Amino acid sequence: MDNPWLELPLQDYESHMSQPAVGQAQLLSSLFGQSIDRFQPRSVALVGCAGGNGIEQTASRPIERLVALDINAAYLAVVSDRWKAALGGLETVCADLGTKMPALKPVDLAFAGLILEYVPLERALANLADLVHPSGVLVTVVQLPGAGHQKVSPSPYTSLQSLATVMNFVERSALLDTAARVGLEPIHEACHVASGGKEFLEFSFQKATSPNPPGHHAC
Ligand SMILES: C[S@@+](CC[C@H](N)C(=O)[O-])C[C@H]1O[C@@H](n2cnc3c(N)ncnc32)[C@H](O)[C@@H]1O
């Protein structure tokens, strides 16, 4: 099946996410900034970066290397146009988080905001665990199902509705169980509400202290 993320115009996506009735761009950017302040990384990865929402948070913070990863090469070209001159340490990586990814130099902090809904969970978390330095942190943000809220909020940008067919809610228990299987343990949890009213679950994970966590296997 074709991936609608490869067809969705970035302008539609960004306009949808930033309108006050949605407000998710602002929330994700803010959570990325808070994660940087909490964990003080020198290298970060923004996974499922779209047009680079949140990169502005790094401008005033001492980030030396920023990896922007997405499946859509056109989105990454925009990220590069917007930020390459200002951020010497910017690396764009076009990769599919849902398949075994090529090895990347690990980062201190990987931030995966609203991407786990679109990928096979265990493969994606295994890739993210590989992307994080042994003493680093992975932050995930997923949308919680809520009464009265659709998977994709109604908006004038009708192209966004194509995502509803491939978006799957990530249950808290599934996230924690799967993270444990790939060797990640939670160190922080929080719930957030965007201005549009939808709720989001944020987890921070570190590599499990046991060298061989139960059930951990390489795919
Ligand atoms: C809902 S958006 C993420 C939101 C973004 N972090 C923000 O702040 O606006 C999902 C992003 O993940 C990307 N994506 C979807 N499936 C992917 C995959 N299998 N591998 C890598 N990126 C993927 C999409 O192209 C899109 O940019």
The ligand as a Gaussian input file, in Angstrom:
#p B3LYP/6-31G(d) Opt

LIG

0 1
 C        2.621000      13.431000      12.385000
 S        4.105000      13.846000      11.600000
 C        5.238000      14.157000      12.920000
 C        5.108000      15.478000      13.523000
 C        6.344000      16.283000      13.569000
 N        7.271000      15.701000      14.511000
 C        5.960000      17.689000      13.933000
 O        6.425000      18.209000      14.943000
 O        5.165000      18.272000      13.194000
 C        4.797000      12.291000      11.128000
 C        6.099000      12.444000      10.378000
 O        6.692000      11.157000      10.306000
 C        7.093000      10.900000       8.977000
 N        6.988000       9.455000       8.769000
 C        5.865000       8.721000       8.588000
 N        6.179000       7.432000       8.448000
 C        7.526000       7.336000       8.557000
 C        8.446000       6.260000       8.500000
 N        8.031000       5.006000       8.296000
 N        9.763000       6.519000       8.648000
 C       10.205000       7.798000       8.850000
 N        9.373000       8.860000       8.902000
 C        8.049000       8.642000       8.765000
 C        6.150000      11.692000       8.099000
 O        6.686000      11.935000       6.816000
 C        5.925000      12.944000       8.940000
 O        6.873000      13.916000       8.662000

